[in-house]
């Protein structure tokens, strides 16, 4: 059964992608936990791909990885933006 791993991972990865995007956008306080969970899910899916490599599963993992990388980069950028000073203003 060559499609067994694809059938096992397809719906969880798609659900995690859409739910992760929604949570990332609407719940800022939960972003670190969400990103860690998505990274761990990616590791599990990569192990599944290593067990039964298929081009369709690779494409699914590639899309998931691109979205996860974008979220991680955006979160990193938000964390490193300097905060404006609230000192006395010169006029």
C-alpha angles and dihedrals in degrees: 000000000000096000096054096102092044091053090048097049106031101080097040091050093047092046092047090050096053096037090046092052091050094047092045091054101041105032111048095172092061097051098104093051091045094051092048091050092049091049091052091048089052090053091052091048091048089053089051089052090050089054096048113012115202131164092232093052090047090054090050091050091047092054092046091049093051092051092045091049090051092051092047092049092047091049091048091050092050090050094050099047108116115242115236118249118249096204127126115309121231117218 
